[in-house]
Protein backbone atom coordinates (compact mmCIF):
# COMPACT_ATOMS: atom_id res chain seq x y z
CA UNK A 1 0.00 0.00 0.00
CA UNK A 2 1.32 3.45 -0.93
CA UNK A 3 2.52 5.96 1.63
CA UNK A 4 0.04 8.74 2.46
CA UNK A 5 1.71 12.17 2.26
CA UNK A 6 -1.44 14.28 1.88
CA UNK A 7 -3.00 13.90 5.34
CA UNK A 8 -0.22 15.82 7.13
CA UNK A 9 1.20 17.47 4.03
CA UNK A 10 1.62 20.98 5.46
CA UNK A 11 3.40 19.79 8.62
CA UNK A 12 5.75 17.63 6.56
CA UNK A 13 6.61 20.43 4.19
CA UNK A 14 6.98 23.01 6.96
CA UNK A 15 9.63 20.89 8.68
CA UNK A 16 11.33 20.29 5.32
CA UNK A 17 11.32 24.02 4.61
CA UNK A 18 12.89 24.73 8.03
CA UNK A 19 15.77 22.39 7.18
CA UNK A 20 16.53 23.94 3.80
CA UNK A 21 15.91 27.55 4.86
CA UNK A 22 18.91 29.83 5.31
CA UNK A 23 17.20 31.75 8.11
CA UNK A 24 16.35 28.68 10.21
CA UNK A 25 18.74 26.92 12.59
CA UNK A 26 16.92 23.61 12.13
CA UNK A 27 19.12 21.17 10.20
CA UNK A 28 17.25 17.87 10.53
CA UNK A 29 13.70 16.52 10.60
CA UNK A 30 12.58 13.02 11.44
CA UNK A 31 9.45 11.41 9.99
CA UNK A 32 7.63 8.17 10.79
CA UNK A 33 4.26 6.48 10.38
CA UNK A 34 1.20 7.20 12.49
CA UNK A 35 0.64 4.03 14.56
CA UNK A 36 0.43 1.10 12.13
CA UNK A 37 -0.98 3.10 9.25
CA UNK A 38 0.79 4.40 6.13
CA UNK A 39 0.17 8.05 7.08
CA UNK A 40 3.52 9.85 7.33
CA UNK A 41 3.85 12.29 10.26
CA UNK A 42 6.56 14.54 11.69
CA UNK A 43 8.21 12.87 14.68
CA UNK A 44 10.90 15.37 15.70
CA UNK A 45 13.32 18.04 14.49
CA UNK A 46 16.45 19.69 15.81
CA UNK A 47 19.59 21.72 15.26
CA UNK A 48 22.27 19.13 16.23
CA UNK A 49 22.87 17.74 12.77
CA UNK A 50 23.68 14.13 11.95
CA UNK A 51 25.00 13.40 15.45
CA UNK A 52 21.74 14.40 17.09
CA UNK A 53 19.39 12.72 14.63
CA UNK A 54 21.37 9.45 14.88
CA UNK A 55 20.38 8.95 18.54
CA UNK A 56 16.71 9.68 17.80
CA UNK A 57 15.97 6.60 15.70
CA UNK A 58 13.80 3.85 17.23
CA UNK A 59 14.63 0.16 16.69
CA UNK A 60 10.93 -0.77 16.66
CA UNK A 61 9.90 1.63 13.90
CA UNK A 62 10.51 2.56 10.27
CA UNK A 63 11.63 6.19 10.09
CA UNK A 64 12.95 8.70 7.58
CA UNK A 65 15.50 11.34 8.51
CA UNK A 66 16.08 14.39 6.32
CA UNK A 67 19.33 16.09 7.31
CA UNK A 68 21.43 19.00 6.06
CA UNK A 69 25.21 18.61 6.04
CA UNK A 70 27.62 21.50 5.54
CA UNK A 71 31.05 20.54 4.27
CA UNK A 72 34.07 22.82 4.73
CA UNK A 73 35.03 22.44 1.11
CA UNK A 74 31.59 23.32 -0.20
CA UNK A 75 29.72 26.58 0.08
CA UNK A 76 26.36 24.87 -0.36
CA UNK A 77 24.75 22.43 2.07
CA UNK A 78 24.18 18.83 1.02
CA UNK A 79 21.05 16.87 1.93
CA UNK A 80 20.75 13.23 2.86
CA UNK A 81 17.72 11.01 3.45
CA UNK A 82 18.25 8.25 5.99
CA UNK A 83 15.94 5.27 5.40
CA UNK A 84 15.86 3.76 8.89
CA UNK A 85 14.41 0.26 9.32
CA UNK A 86 14.67 -0.82 12.96
CA UNK A 87 15.99 -4.29 13.72
CA UNK A 88 12.85 -5.11 15.75
CA UNK A 89 10.41 -4.23 12.97
CA UNK A 90 8.33 -7.17 11.74
CA UNK A 91 9.26 -8.59 8.34
CA UNK A 92 5.73 -8.03 7.01
CA UNK A 93 5.96 -4.34 7.90
CA UNK A 94 9.38 -4.06 6.25
CA UNK A 95 8.02 -5.51 3.00
CA UNK A 96 4.95 -3.24 3.10
CA UNK A 97 7.09 -0.09 3.43
CA UNK A 98 9.95 -1.07 1.14
CA UNK A 99 8.59 0.87 -1.81
CA UNK A 100 7.89 4.05 0.16
CA UNK A 101 11.44 5.41 0.24
CA UNK A 102 11.45 6.36 -3.45
CA UNK A 103 8.20 8.30 -3.09
CA UNK A 104 9.46 10.07 0.02
CA UNK A 105 12.77 10.96 -1.66
CA UNK A 106 10.85 12.47 -4.56
CA UNK A 107 8.57 14.35 -2.14
CA UNK A 108 11.55 15.92 -0.33
CA UNK A 109 13.27 17.42 -3.35
CA UNK A 110 17.01 17.97 -3.29
CA UNK A 111 18.14 14.70 -1.68
CA UNK A 112 21.79 14.05 -2.59
CA UNK A 113 22.27 10.66 -0.95
CA UNK A 114 19.90 8.02 0.43
CA UNK A 115 21.39 6.08 3.34
CA UNK A 116 19.80 2.75 4.28
CA UNK A 117 20.34 2.05 7.96
CA UNK A 118 19.13 -0.38 10.62
CA UNK A 119 21.72 0.31 13.36
CA UNK A 120 23.91 3.12 14.63
CA UNK A 121 26.90 1.66 12.79
CA UNK A 122 25.18 2.35 9.49
CA UNK A 123 25.03 6.08 10.23
CA UNK A 124 28.72 6.91 10.00
CA UNK A 125 29.35 10.61 9.30
CA UNK A 126 32.70 9.84 7.63
CA UNK A 127 31.22 7.25 5.29
CA UNK A 128 28.33 9.51 4.43
CA UNK A 129 30.70 12.43 3.77
CA UNK A 130 32.79 10.23 1.50
CA UNK A 131 29.70 9.28 -0.51
CA UNK A 132 28.79 12.94 -0.87
CA UNK A 133 32.33 13.79 -2.01
CA UNK A 134 32.39 10.99 -4.59
CA UNK A 135 29.05 11.93 -6.04
CA UNK A 136 29.39 13.55 -9.45
CA UNK A 137 25.78 13.58 -10.63
CA UNK A 138 24.18 17.01 -10.92
CA UNK A 139 21.65 17.80 -8.22
CA UNK A 140 18.26 18.96 -9.44
CA UNK A 141 17.39 20.76 -6.23
CA UNK A 142 15.06 23.76 -5.96
CA UNK A 143 17.16 24.93 -3.03
CA UNK A 144 20.34 25.01 -5.06
CA UNK A 145 18.48 26.60 -7.94
CA UNK A 146 17.24 29.29 -5.60
CA UNK A 147 20.79 29.94 -4.38
CA UNK A 148 22.19 30.06 -7.91
CA UNK A 149 19.41 32.40 -8.96
CA UNK A 150 20.23 34.72 -6.04
CA UNK A 151 23.92 34.72 -6.98
CA UNK A 152 23.10 35.63 -10.54
CA UNK A 153 20.76 38.39 -9.45
CA UNK A 154 23.45 39.86 -7.19
CA UNK A 155 26.22 39.62 -9.81
CA UNK A 156 27.32 42.98 -11.19
CA UNK A 157 27.78 43.23 -14.93
CA UNK A 158 30.35 45.84 -15.97
CA UNK A 159 29.13 48.39 -18.51
CA UNK A 160 25.60 47.01 -18.83
CA UNK A 161 22.39 46.45 -16.84
CA UNK A 162 21.50 43.34 -18.76
CA UNK A 163 20.47 40.38 -16.62
CA UNK A 164 20.67 36.96 -18.20
CA UNK A 165 17.49 34.97 -17.84
CA UNK A 166 17.90 31.31 -17.03
CA UNK A 167 14.78 29.53 -18.27
CA UNK A 168 15.40 26.47 -16.14
CA UNK A 169 15.76 28.51 -12.97
CA UNK A 170 12.67 30.56 -13.73
CA UNK A 171 10.64 27.44 -14.42
CA UNK A 172 11.76 25.80 -11.20
CA UNK A 173 10.94 28.97 -9.31
CA UNK A 174 7.43 28.98 -10.76
CA UNK A 175 7.01 25.29 -10.03
CA UNK A 176 8.16 25.82 -6.44
CA UNK A 177 5.68 28.63 -5.92
CA UNK A 178 2.90 26.57 -7.44
CA UNK A 179 3.92 23.67 -5.24
CA UNK A 180 3.58 25.73 -2.06
CA UNK A 181 0.36 27.34 -3.23
CA UNK A 182 -1.08 23.89 -3.90
CA UNK A 183 0.07 22.73 -0.47
CA UNK A 184 -1.61 25.73 1.15
CA UNK A 185 -4.84 25.16 -0.77
CA UNK A 186 -4.92 21.52 0.23
CA UNK A 187 -4.26 22.43 3.85
CA UNK A 188 -7.08 24.99 3.79
CA UNK A 189 -9.43 22.39 2.31
CA UNK A 190 -8.42 19.93 5.00
CA UNK A 191 -9.00 22.51 7.75
CA UNK A 192 -12.36 23.44 6.23
CA UNK A 193 -13.36 19.78 6.21
CA UNK A 194 -12.29 19.44 9.84
CA UNK A 195 -14.32 22.54 10.76
CA UNK A 196 -17.35 21.16 8.94
CA UNK A 197 -17.06 17.82 10.71
CA UNK A 198 -16.57 19.57 14.05
CA UNK A 199 -19.70 21.68 13.41
CA UNK A 200 -21.72 18.58 12.51
CA UNK A 201 -20.44 16.86 15.63
CA UNK A 202 -21.44 19.84 17.78
CA UNK A 203 -24.90 19.91 16.21
CA UNK A 204 -25.35 16.19 16.78
CA UNK A 205 -24.17 16.52 20.38
CA UNK A 206 -26.50 19.49 20.95
CA UNK A 207 -29.47 17.59 19.52
CA UNK A 208 -28.73 14.59 21.74
CA UNK A 209 -28.35 16.87 24.76
CA UNK A 210 -31.67 18.62 24.08
CA UNK A 211 -33.41 15.26 23.60
CA UNK A 212 -31.98 14.01 26.88
CA UNK A 213 -33.03 17.16 28.71
CA UNK A 214 -36.55 16.84 27.26
CA UNK A 215 -36.86 13.26 28.50
CA UNK A 216 -35.55 14.21 31.93
CA UNK A 217 -38.06 17.11 32.12
CA UNK A 218 -40.92 14.77 31.22
CA UNK A 219 -39.82 12.31 33.88
CA UNK A 220 -39.66 15.08 36.48
CA UNK A 221 -43.14 16.32 35.58
CA UNK A 222 -44.50 12.78 35.74
CA UNK A 223 -43.02 12.21 39.20
CA UNK A 224 -44.35 15.61 40.32
CA UNK A 225 -47.91 14.77 39.19
CA UNK A 226 -47.76 11.38 40.90
CA UNK A 227 -46.58 13.02 44.10
CA UNK A 228 -49.35 15.60 43.95
CA UNK A 229 -51.92 12.83 43.47
CA UNK A 230 -50.58 10.93 46.48
CA UNK A 231 -50.70 14.08 48.62
CA UNK A 232 -54.28 14.80 47.54
CA UNK A 233 -55.38 11.25 48.34
CA UNK A 234 -53.74 11.46 51.75
CA UNK A 235 -55.38 14.81 52.44
CA UNK A 236 -58.87 13.45 51.55
CA UNK A 237 -58.32 10.42 53.77
CA UNK A 238 -57.27 12.57 56.72
CA UNK A 239 -60.27 14.88 56.17
CA UNK A 240 -62.69 11.94 56.17
CA UNK A 241 -61.14 10.64 59.40
CA UNK A 242 -61.51 14.06 61.03
CA UNK A 243 -65.16 14.28 59.96
CA UNK A 244 -65.84 10.80 61.37
CA UNK A 245 -64.25 11.77 64.70
CA UNK A 246 -66.30 14.97 64.80
CA UNK A 247 -69.56 13.05 64.22
CA UNK A 248 -68.68 10.55 66.95
CA UNK A 249 -68.07 13.41 69.43
CA UNK A 250 -71.43 15.06 68.63
CA UNK A 251 -73.53 11.84 68.99
CA UNK A 252 -75.22 11.57 72.59
CA UNK A 253 -74.08 8.68 74.78
CA UNK A 254 -77.72 7.71 75.93
CA UNK A 255 -80.55 7.76 73.47
CA UNK A 256 -83.74 9.24 74.98
CA UNK A 257 -86.98 7.46 74.09
CA UNK A 258 -88.92 9.08 71.39
CA UNK A 259 -92.17 10.81 72.26
CA UNK A 260 -93.70 9.28 69.24
CA UNK A 261 -93.32 5.67 70.52
CA UNK A 262 -96.55 3.78 69.42
CA UNK A 263 -96.52 1.45 72.46
CA UNK A 264 -96.39 4.37 74.87
CA UNK A 265 -99.20 6.14 73.02
CA UNK A 266 -101.32 2.97 73.25
CA UNK A 267 -100.77 2.64 77.01
CA UNK A 268 -101.71 6.25 77.60
CA UNK A 269 -104.87 5.74 75.54
CA UNK A 270 -105.90 2.71 77.61
CA UNK A 271 -105.37 4.61 80.87
CA UNK A 272 -107.49 7.48 79.59
CA UNK A 273 -110.29 5.08 78.54
CA UNK A 274 -110.28 3.34 81.94
CA UNK A 275 -110.49 6.69 83.71
CA UNK A 276 -113.42 7.71 81.52
CA UNK A 277 -115.32 4.48 82.30
CA UNK A 278 -114.76 4.90 85.98
CA UNK A 279 -115.90 8.48 85.82
CA UNK A 280 -119.22 7.43 84.22
CA UNK A 281 -120.24 5.14 87.10
CA UNK A 282 -122.95 6.54 89.56
CA UNK A 283 -121.07 5.91 92.78
CA UNK A 284 -117.66 5.74 94.14
CA UNK A 285 -115.90 2.59 93.05
CA UNK A 286 -114.68 1.94 96.54
CA UNK A 287 -118.23 1.96 97.83
CA UNK A 288 -119.21 -0.32 94.96
CA UNK A 289 -116.67 -2.89 95.97
CA UNK A 290 -117.75 -2.63 99.63
CA UNK A 291 -121.38 -3.23 98.72
CA UNK A 292 -120.49 -6.26 96.69
CA UNK A 293 -118.47 -7.59 99.56
CA UNK A 294 -121.47 -7.14 101.95
CA UNK A 295 -123.89 -8.96 99.68
CA UNK A 296 -121.53 -11.84 99.43
CA UNK A 297 -121.38 -12.19 103.23
CA UNK A 298 -125.17 -12.17 103.54
CA UNK A 299 -125.53 -14.90 100.98
CA UNK A 300 -123.05 -16.95 102.93
CA UNK A 301 -125.04 -16.70 106.19
CA UNK A 302 -128.25 -17.67 104.51
CA UNK A 303 -126.74 -20.70 102.95
CA UNK A 304 -125.40 -21.88 106.28
CA UNK A 305 -128.90 -21.47 107.98
CA UNK A 306 -130.57 -23.60 105.34
CA UNK A 307 -128.12 -26.34 105.83
CA UNK A 308 -128.72 -26.43 109.62
CA UNK A 309 -132.50 -26.69 109.18
CA UNK A 310 -132.20 -29.73 107.10
C-alpha positions in Angstrom: 0.0 0.0 0.0 1.3 3.5 -0.9 2.5 6.0 1.6 0.0 8.7 2.5 1.7 12.2 2.3 -1.4 14.3 1.9 -3.0 13.9 5.3 -0.2 15.8 7.1 1.2 17.5 4.0 1.6 21.0 5.5 3.4 19.8 8.6 5.7 17.6 6.6 6.6 20.4 4.2 7.0 23.0 7.0 9.6 20.9 8.7 11.3 20.3 5.3 11.3 24.0 4.6 12.9 24.7 8.0 15.8 22.4 7.2 16.5 23.9 3.8 15.9 27.5 4.9 18.9 29.8 5.3 17.2 31.8 8.1 16.3 28.7 10.2 18.7 26.9 12.6 16.9 23.6 12.1 19.1 21.2 10.2 17.3 17.9 10.5 13.7 16.5 10.6 12.6 13.0 11.4 9.5 11.4 10.0 7.6 8.2 10.8 4.3 6.5 10.4 1.2 7.2 12.5 0.6 4.0 14.6 0.4 1.1 12.1 -1.0 3.1 9.2 0.8 4.4 6.1 0.2 8.0 7.1 3.5 9.8 7.3 3.8 12.3 10.3 6.6 14.5 11.7 8.2 12.9 14.7 10.9 15.4 15.7 13.3 18.0 14.5 16.4 19.7 15.8 19.6 21.7 15.3 22.3 19.1 16.2 22.9 17.7 12.8 23.7 14.1 12.0 25.0 13.4 15.5 21.7 14.4 17.1 19.4 12.7 14.6 21.4 9.4 14.9 20.4 8.9 18.5 16.7 9.7 17.8 16.0 6.6 15.7 13.8 3.8 17.2 14.6 0.2 16.7 10.9 -0.8 16.7 9.9 1.6 13.9 10.5 2.6 10.3 11.6 6.2 10.1 12.9 8.7 7.6 15.5 11.3 8.5 16.1 14.4 6.3 19.3 16.1 7.3 21.4 19.0 6.1 25.2 18.6 6.0 27.6 21.5 5.5 31.1 20.5 4.3 34.1 22.8 4.7 35.0 22.4 1.1 31.6 23.3 -0.2 29.7 26.6 0.1 26.4 24.9 -0.4 24.7 22.4 2.1 24.2 18.8 1.0 21.0 16.9 1.9 20.8 13.2 2.9 17.7 11.0 3.4 18.2 8.2 6.0 15.9 5.3 5.4 15.9 3.8 8.9 14.4 0.3 9.3 14.7 -0.8 13.0 16.0 -4.3 13.7 12.9 -5.1 15.8 10.4 -4.2 13.0 8.3 -7.2 11.7 9.3 -8.6 8.3 5.7 -8.0 7.0 6.0 -4.3 7.9 9.4 -4.1 6.2 8.0 -5.5 3.0 5.0 -3.2 3.1 7.1 -0.1 3.4 9.9 -1.1 1.1 8.6 0.9 -1.8 7.9 4.1 0.2 11.4 5.4 0.2 11.5 6.4 -3.4 8.2 8.3 -3.1 9.5 10.1 0.0 12.8 11.0 -1.7 10.8 12.5 -4.6 8.6 14.4 -2.1 11.6 15.9 -0.3 13.3 17.4 -3.3 17.0 18.0 -3.3 18.1 14.7 -1.7 21.8 14.1 -2.6 22.3 10.7 -1.0 19.9 8.0 0.4 21.4 6.1 3.3 19.8 2.7 4.3 20.3 2.1 8.0 19.1 -0.4 10.6 21.7 0.3 13.4 23.9 3.1 14.6 26.9 1.7 12.8 25.2 2.3 9.5 25.0 6.1 10.2 28.7 6.9 10.0 29.3 10.6 9.3 32.7 9.8 7.6 31.2 7.2 5.3 28.3 9.5 4.4 30.7 12.4 3.8 32.8 10.2 1.5 29.7 9.3 -0.5 28.8 12.9 -0.9 32.3 13.8 -2.0 32.4 11.0 -4.6 29.0 11.9 -6.0 29.4 13.6 -9.4 25.8 13.6 -10.6 24.2 17.0 -10.9 21.7 17.8 -8.2 18.3 19.0 -9.4 17.4 20.8 -6.2 15.1 23.8 -6.0 17.2 24.9 -3.0 20.3 25.0 -5.1 18.5 26.6 -7.9 17.2 29.3 -5.6 20.8 29.9 -4.4 22.2 30.1 -7.9 19.4 32.4 -9.0 20.2 34.7 -6.0 23.9 34.7 -7.0 23.1 35.6 -10.5 20.8 38.4 -9.5 23.5 39.9 -7.2 26.2 39.6 -9.8 27.3 43.0 -11.2 27.8 43.2 -14.9 30.4 45.8 -16.0 29.1 48.4 -18.5 25.6 47.0 -18.8 22.4 46.5 -16.8 21.5 43.3 -18.8 20.5 40.4 -16.6 20.7 37.0 -18.2 17.5 35.0 -17.8 17.9 31.3 -17.0 14.8 29.5 -18.3 15.4 26.5 -16.1 15.8 28.5 -13.0 12.7 30.6 -13.7 10.6 27.4 -14.4 11.8 25.8 -11.2 10.9 29.0 -9.3 7.4 29.0 -10.8 7.0 25.3 -10.0 8.2 25.8 -6.4 5.7 28.6 -5.9 2.9 26.6 -7.4 3.9 23.7 -5.2 3.6 25.7 -2.1 0.4 27.3 -3.2 -1.1 23.9 -3.9 0.1 22.7 -0.5 -1.6 25.7 1.2 -4.8 25.2 -0.8 -4.9 21.5 0.2 -4.3 22.4 3.9 -7.1 25.0 3.8 -9.4 22.4 2.3 -8.4 19.9 5.0 -9.0 22.5 7.7 -12.4 23.4 6.2 -13.4 19.8 6.2 -12.3 19.4 9.8 -14.3 22.5 10.8 -17.3 21.2 8.9 -17.1 17.8 10.7 -16.6 19.6 14.0 -19.7 21.7 13.4 -21.7 18.6 12.5 -20.4 16.9 15.6 -21.4 19.8 17.8 -24.9 19.9 16.2 -25.3 16.2 16.8 -24.2 16.5 20.4 -26.5 19.5 21.0 -29.5 17.6 19.5 -28.7 14.6 21.7 -28.3 16.9 24.8 -31.7 18.6 24.1 -33.4 15.3 23.6 -32.0 14.0 26.9 -33.0 17.2 28.7 -36.5 16.8 27.3 -36.9 13.3 28.5 -35.5 14.2 31.9 -38.1 17.1 32.1 -40.9 14.8 31.2 -39.8 12.3 33.9 -39.7 15.1 36.5 -43.1 16.3 35.6 -44.5 12.8 35.7 -43.0 12.2 39.2 -44.3 15.6 40.3 -47.9 14.8 39.2 -47.8 11.4 40.9 -46.6 13.0 44.1 -49.3 15.6 44.0 -51.9 12.8 43.5 -50.6 10.9 46.5 -50.7 14.1 48.6 -54.3 14.8 47.5 -55.4 11.2 48.3 -53.7 11.5 51.8 -55.4 14.8 52.4 -58.9 13.4 51.6 -58.3 10.4 53.8 -57.3 12.6 56.7 -60.3 14.9 56.2 -62.7 11.9 56.2 -61.1 10.6 59.4 -61.5 14.1 61.0 -65.2 14.3 60.0 -65.8 10.8 61.4 -64.3 11.8 64.7 -66.3 15.0 64.8 -69.6 13.1 64.2 -68.7 10.6 67.0 -68.1 13.4 69.4 -71.4 15.1 68.6 -73.5 11.8 69.0 -75.2 11.6 72.6 -74.1 8.7 74.8 -77.7 7.7 75.9 -80.5 7.8 73.5 -83.7 9.2 75.0 -87.0 7.5 74.1 -88.9 9.1 71.4 -92.2 10.8 72.3 -93.7 9.3 69.2 -93.3 5.7 70.5 -96.5 3.8 69.4 -96.5 1.4 72.5 -96.4 4.4 74.9 -99.2 6.1 73.0 -101.3 3.0 73.2 -100.8 2.6 77.0 -101.7 6.2 77.6 -104.9 5.7 75.5 -105.9 2.7 77.6 -105.4 4.6 80.9 -107.5 7.5 79.6 -110.3 5.1 78.5 -110.3 3.3 81.9 -110.5 6.7 83.7 -113.4 7.7 81.5 -115.3 4.5 82.3 -114.8 4.9 86.0 -115.9 8.5 85.8 -119.2 7.4 84.2 -120.2 5.1 87.1 -123.0 6.5 89.6 -121.1 5.9 92.8 -117.7 5.7 94.1 -115.9 2.6 93.0 -114.7 1.9 96.5 -118.2 2.0 97.8 -119.2 -0.3 95.0 -116.7 -2.9 96.0 -117.7 -2.6 99.6 -121.4 -3.2 98.7 -120.5 -6.3 96.7 -118.5 -7.6 99.6 -121.5 -7.1 101.9 -123.9 -9.0 99.7 -121.5 -11.8 99.4 -121.4 -12.2 103.2 -125.2 -12.2 103.5 -125.5 -14.9 101.0 -123.1 -16.9 102.9 -125.0 -16.7 106.2 -128.3 -17.7 104.5 -126.7 -20.7 102.9 -125.4 -21.9 106.3 -128.9 -21.5 108.0 -130.6 -23.6 105.3 -128.1 -26.3 105.8 -128.7 -26.4 109.6 -132.5 -26.7 109.2 -132.2 -29.7 107.1 
